[in-house]
Amino acid sequence: MKGLLLKDWYMLLKYGKGYLLICIVFFAVSIFGDGNTFFVTYPMILSGLIPVTLIAYDERSGWMSYSGVFPYSRKLIVSVKYVYALAIWAVMMLLMFTVQVISRYMGGTGAVSYIWLVGAAGLIPSAIMLPIVFKLGSEKGRIAYMAVIVLICAMLPIINIGAEHAAEMPQLTQVSVFVLLPAALIIFAVSWLLSIRFFEKREL
């Protein structure tokens, strides 16, 4: 598994610079912004699509077919992408928390309470897209990819509204922590199992 993790890590270093730049710019703006949670929400949601991008590069380079000569099970290949999805999500959660604390310290409107709501939403893109891509491939999954992008764009205003009022509604924070986030994690776990099943049956 270490070899697969290193492979994807090198790919992230090479192809993930654009995502990193977007996150830095948006988080920096959010520190000095006037309570606009979009600049925190968008990078979180966008980061959920990074594992899908890694799969697309794997297929484009022929790695998916070539991987059959290595002693890697398909379950392991799928699991590595989900491990990265969780790792990226955890890093983004930490960055969101840090940014909101800094914003609050500087007299801004940063609210740590809505991080859980945005965090729950951040797990959904990977949970939806990964099973589709592992079943159909990145090329055939383009339509689904675009559909998820449209869905995310439609969700952002709703998430932002809830996030902006999270500090004023303690019950929303409780719902996010004890209902929405666990539900998102369950959906993510089910997605993981589905992806393994789909990929094991797929012809490469």
Phi and psi in degrees as a GROMACS rama.xvg file:
@    title "Ramachandran Plot"
@    xaxis  label "Phi"
@    yaxis  label "Psi"
@TYPE xy
-59.2898  -40.8813  LYS-2
-62.0567  -41.2041  GLY-3
-66.9297  -39.8121  LEU-4
-63.8022  -41.2182  LEU-5
-66.385  -39.8162  LEU-6
-57.5819  -49.323  LYS-7
-69.4831  -31.1935  ASP-8
-64.3192  -43.5886  TRP-9
-64.6968  -36.2682  TYR-10
-66.1756  -39.4545  MET-11
-62.0851  -42.3681  LEU-12
-63.3893  -34.0125  LEU-13
-84.3303  -43.2898  LYS-14
-106.57  -7.3252  TYR-15
-94.6881  7.77669  GLY-16
-64.5444  -35.6507  LYS-17
-63.5115  -43.3273  GLY-18
-61.8677  -42.69  TYR-19
-62.5033  -42.6978  LEU-20
-62.7165  -43.3376  LEU-21
-60.5782  -44.6241  ILE-22
-61.8163  -44.8425  CYS-23
-61.6151  -47.2079  ILE-24
-63.4831  -47.9311  VAL-25
-66.6142  -41.6446  PHE-26
-67.006  -37.6044  PHE-27
-63.3898  -42.2185  ALA-28
-64.3099  -38.3457  VAL-29
-65.2188  -28.8782  SER-30
-64.332  -40.6475  ILE-31
-100.247  -1.0256  PHE-32
-73.1144  164.652  GLY-33
-97.5637  62.8579  ASP-34
76.9491  12.6193  GLY-35
-83.6538  105.834  ASN-36
-76.8113  -7.00524  THR-37
-57.4132  -37.9002  PHE-38
-71.7785  -12.2403  PHE-39
-99.6416  -38.2645  VAL-40
-68.9249  -44.267  THR-41
-59.6445  -49.1819  TYR-42
-60.7718  -35.1523  PRO-43
-64.3992  -46.4184  MET-44
-67.4956  -42.0758  ILE-45
-62.9905  -37.9938  LEU-46
-63.6402  -22.9209  SER-47
-67.1071  -14.9037  GLY-48
-94.8854  -4.35292  LEU-49
-60.0803  -45.3688  ILE-50
-59.0124  -33.9401  PRO-51
-65.9738  -39.624  VAL-52
-62.9939  -38.8783  THR-53
-62.8191  -39.9614  LEU-54
-63.5174  -41.0167  ILE-55
-60.5498  -41.4981  ALA-56
-67.9284  -36.8303  TYR-57
-59.3057  -44.4784  ASP-58
-72.0944  -38.2025  GLU-59
-64.7094  -34.4374  ARG-60
-84.64  -7.03535  SER-61
86.1112  7.42106  GLY-62
-62.202  -39.2518  TRP-63
-57.7633  -42.2454  MET-64
-74.3502  -39.4711  SER-65
-69.4214  -25.887  TYR-66
-63.1951  -17.7516  SER-67
-65.9477  -19.6207  GLY-68
-84.4088  -8.69209  VAL-69
-98.9637  157.212  PHE-70
-79.6171  49.4598  PRO-71
-110.442  125.434  TYR-72
-74.7827  158.16  SER-73
-66.3431  -31.4172  ARG-74
-60.0435  -40.8862  LYS-75
-68.7286  -40.5956  LEU-76
-61.5731  -41.9234  ILE-77
-66.7588  -44.9561  VAL-78
-62.1536  -34.6676  SER-79
-61.4054  -40.917  VAL-80
-64.9693  -37.8501  LYS-81
-71.7413  -34.5516  TYR-82
-62.1727  -43.2443  VAL-83
-66.5077  -37.9158  TYR-84
-59.3871  -44.4858  ALA-85
-67.5587  -40.4884  LEU-86
-64.15  -44.4308  ALA-87
-63.7991  -41.3716  ILE-88
-60.9676  -44.3526  TRP-89
-63.9697  -41.1524  ALA-90
-63.2413  -42.6938  VAL-91
-64.8689  -38.0754  MET-92
-61.4653  -43.4804  MET-93
-63.9557  -41.9102  LEU-94
-64.6932  -41.4238  LEU-95
-60.6341  -45.3547  MET-96
-60.5778  -45.3957  PHE-97
-61.6262  -45.8314  THR-98
-61.9372  -42.1553  VAL-99
-69.0488  -35.9901  GLN-100
-64.8627  -43.9543  VAL-101
-61.963  -44.7089  ILE-102
-60.1337  -42.4742  SER-103
-65.1571  -41.6081  ARG-104
-63.5688  -34.3388  TYR-105
-85.7509  7.96551  MET-106
87.3457  12.526  GLY-107
-82.1424  -164.917  GLY-108
-106.269  22.0787  THR-109
-56.9158  134.518  GLY-110
-130.209  113.282  ALA-111
-67.1316  -25.1387  VAL-112
-61.6361  -32.0792  SER-113
-85.6727  -2.10098  TYR-114
-58.905  -36.7814  ILE-115
-67.1414  -36.0772  TRP-116
-66.0456  -47.6446  LEU-117
-66.0857  -37.1167  VAL-118
-61.8798  -41.7775  GLY-119
-61.9545  -42.3943  ALA-120
-66.91  -30.3344  ALA-121
-68.5226  -18.9346  GLY-122
-82.4243  -19.664  LEU-123
-68.8985  -44.1244  ILE-124
-55.3404  -45.9707  PRO-125
-65.0502  -41.7773  SER-126
-62.6676  -32.9756  ALA-127
-81.7898  -46.3016  ILE-128
-77.8739  -39.2003  MET-129
-59.7831  -45.6874  LEU-130
-59.8726  -38.5544  PRO-131
-64.9625  -45.2045  ILE-132
-69.2693  -38.6063  VAL-133
-69.3271  -24.5312  PHE-134
-86.0098  -44.5127  LYS-135
-103.805  -20.5926  LEU-136
93.4088  160.537  GLY-137
-68.3434  -33.1426  SER-138
-68.7025  -51.3035  GLU-139
-70.957  -21.1378  LYS-140
-86.5596  5.81977  GLY-141
-61.0211  -40.0084  ARG-142
-63.0154  -44.1325  ILE-143
-63.5922  -36.6291  ALA-144
-60.4616  -46.8092  TYR-145
-64.8438  -37.4823  MET-146
-63.2843  -39.979  ALA-147
-67.0868  -38.7993  VAL-148
-59.7899  -44.4929  ILE-149
-62.5278  -41.9615  VAL-150
-61.7774  -42.5618  LEU-151
-63.0526  -44.0634  ILE-152
-60.942  -36.1447  CYS-153
-72.0585  -31.7774  ALA-154
-77.0669  -29.642  MET-155
-55.4711  -47.5696  LEU-156
-60.5163  -38.2467  PRO-157
-67.277  -43.8887  ILE-158
-63.19  -41.8938  ILE-159
-63.944  -39.5852  ASN-160
-62.3023  -46.3768  ILE-161
-64.4154  -39.1268  GLY-162
-66.3941  -40.6122  ALA-163
-67.466  -24.664  GLU-164
-103.816  4.48928  HIS-165
-62.496  -39.8808  ALA-166
-65.8944  -29.3246  ALA-167
-85.9237  -12.6917  GLU-168
-126.431  87.6225  MET-169
-55.86  -31.5556  PRO-170
-66.4353  -29.2734  GLN-171
-66.979  -38.9732  LEU-172
-63.3981  -42.426  THR-173
-63.9621  -41.8223  GLN-174
-63.2224  -40.6499  VAL-175
-63.2545  -43.7299  SER-176
-74.2113  -43.0279  VAL-177
-100.071  -11.0163  PHE-178
-123.681  -60.4631  VAL-179
-66.6673  -46.6043  LEU-180
-65.263  -47.0992  LEU-181
-59.6949  -38.3627  PRO-182
-63.6458  -41.6863  ALA-183
-64.2653  -38.8376  ALA-184
-66.6109  -37.2821  LEU-185
-65.9037  -44.4122  ILE-186
-59.9202  -40.7567  ILE-187
-63.3522  -41.9878  PHE-188
-65.7178  -41.6516  ALA-189
-63.8241  -40.8567  VAL-190
-59.4519  -40.9089  SER-191
-59.1816  -47.7142  TRP-192
-65.3839  -40.2681  LEU-193
-64.0911  -41.8388  LEU-194
-62.1904  -41.461  SER-195
-61.5324  -45.3835  ILE-196
-64.4023  -45.1482  ARG-197
-63.5397  -43.5775  PHE-198
-71.7394  -33.0677  PHE-199
-66.8371  -26.8982  GLU-200
-94.0771  -8.92652  LYS-201
-80.188  139.182  ARG-202
-89.24  127.265  GLU-203
